[in-house]
């Protein structure tokens, strides 16, 4: 719905010269801020997931190494 309003406002401003350019500018600014926040949250979630996977793999390797050493000692 918002995209339709942005396009309609753009058409009014550029074609008929009846729109408010400040309103259009703030719409675009708000839209870009929204998408920037969404992308930031997505990238942070991906980085946290990758870190958790690396830590899990490291702990599993340490546990396997410790199990291997304990079976050799027996």
C-alpha positions in Angstrom: 0.0 0.0 0.0 2.8 2.4 0.9 4.5 1.8 -2.5 1.3 2.7 -4.3 1.1 5.9 -2.4 4.7 6.7 -3.1 4.2 6.1 -6.8 1.0 8.2 -6.8 2.7 11.1 -5.0 5.7 10.9 -7.4 3.3 11.0 -10.4 1.5 14.0 -8.9 4.7 15.8 -8.2 6.5 15.1 -11.5 3.6 15.1 -14.0 1.1 17.6 -12.7 3.3 19.7 -10.5 0.7 19.4 -7.7 2.6 17.3 -5.2 4.7 18.4 -2.2 8.4 17.7 -2.9 9.2 17.8 0.9 6.6 15.1 1.5 8.1 13.0 -1.3 11.6 13.5 0.1 10.6 12.4 3.6 8.7 9.4 2.2 11.8 8.3 0.4 13.9 9.0 3.5 11.6 7.0 5.8 11.5 4.2 3.3 15.3 4.0 3.1 15.7 4.2 6.9 13.2 1.3 7.2 15.0 -0.9 4.8 18.4 0.0 6.3 17.1 -1.1 9.7 15.7 -4.3 8.3 19.0 -5.1 6.5 21.0 -4.3 9.7 18.9 -6.7 11.8 19.2 -9.4 9.1 23.0 -9.0 8.9 23.4 -9.0 12.7 21.3 -12.2 12.9 23.4 -13.9 10.3 26.6 -12.9 12.1 25.3 -14.2 15.4 24.3 -17.4 13.8 27.7 -17.9 12.1 29.4 -17.2 15.4 27.2 -19.7 17.3 28.0 -22.3 14.6 31.7 -21.7 14.8 31.6 -21.9 18.6 29.6 -25.2 18.5 32.0 -26.7 16.0 35.0 -25.7 18.1 33.4 -27.2 21.3 32.5 -30.4 19.4 36.1 -30.7 18.2 37.5 -30.1 21.7 35.1 -32.7 23.1 36.0 -35.2 20.4 39.7 -34.5 21.1 39.2 -35.0 24.8 37.3 -38.3 24.2 40.1 -39.5 21.9 42.7 -38.7 24.6 40.7 -40.4 27.3 40.3 -43.6 25.3 44.1 -43.7 24.5 44.9 -43.4 28.2 42.8 -46.4 29.1 
